Amino acid sequence: MKAILMTAAGKPDVLELQEVPQPIPTNKEILVQILAAGVNPIDTKLRQRGTFYPEQMPAILGCDGAGIVEAVGSDVEKFHVGDEVYFCYGGLGGNAGNYAEYTIVDERFVAFKPKSISFAQAAAAPLVLITAWEALYERGRLEPGEKVLIHAGAGGVGHVAIQLAKLKGAEVATTVSSPEKANFVTKLGADKVIFYQETDFATSALEWTNGEGVDLVFDTIGGDTFEKSFPAVRVYGDIVTILEPKANTVWKVARNRNLRIGLELMLTPMLLGNVEALIHHGEILQQCANWIDAGKLTIEVSQTFPLAEAAKAHAVIESGSVQGKLVLLN
């Protein structure tokens, strides 16, 4: 089968289309013919700095996949040949990822693909859905009626976070950089749009909440944005970030406001081999598939590329300011 191999850490040109052996499913594994693979910022970071398993090179990147079950292992119960599925598994340098024509994955980590969307949209969804779900519902403990500030609402994680927050019954403010993105997030249900390049987002959030602050900030940007968000959160409120806080972060405002700090890394179950958490990821995807098919949740794909052009897709992500998601197609 054809696959994109990462031959070394470096620039996008280290991604090469090559022939590799097709995997064979055993026990509870299913063999999936991958029709689409999502491209995420974590893919570009691993390509730049090296994977989590540098001793296992070359590597196949790509955590997100969607396709058709081609074969099943002897103990598989849920899926059958011909089923359409989507999932987030592999691609960190250990288990092979989804920049390929086929992959194998434990059936317990997989969900049935939403029937109402394309394979490209399905492949764009898993990592961002799980990230936003865990950050809002589990780390941030979002409740109906609460107010949340979501940074970069037009981005891959941000655009699904807005929708999940609205599905919970929350009010949503979000930061964007352009009128086009403002229009996009408004259609997704955002109640307040903040042009962060023109306005101090913390001040805007305080004005929106009559000086109290939001119940939850979801930081998808990191860096200075994390620390600058502290004043925007109400006393005893929550802030959840998907990036590692800077070593020189000044915590005084967060401490004085008694904020609860949440760290979200949806890759943890894969890195630690936590089967129970990976099964939970599959459950999250199945619930989200139900919402997608009910018309309550949409996935934005801004651009697709042939599998052979994975390097080009990485270059586009690294150029910054991508709306929605990028996807590779087989």
Secondary structure, DSSP 8 states (H G I E B T S, - for coil): -EEEEE-SSSSGGGEEEEE-------TTEEEEEEEEEEE-HHHHHHHHH--S-TTS-SB---SEEEEEEEEE-TT--S--TT-EEEEE---SSSS--SSBSEEEEEGGGEEE--TTS-HHHHHHSHHHHHHHHIIIIIIS---TT-EEEESSTTSHHHHHHHHHHHHTT-EEEEEESSHHHHHHHHHHT-SEEEETTTS-HHHHHHHHTTTS-EEEEEESS-THHHHHTGGGEEEEEEEEESS---TT---HHHHHTT-EEEE--TTHHHHHT-HHHHHHHHHHHHHHHHHHHTTS----EEEEEEGGGHHHHHHHHHH----SEEEEE-
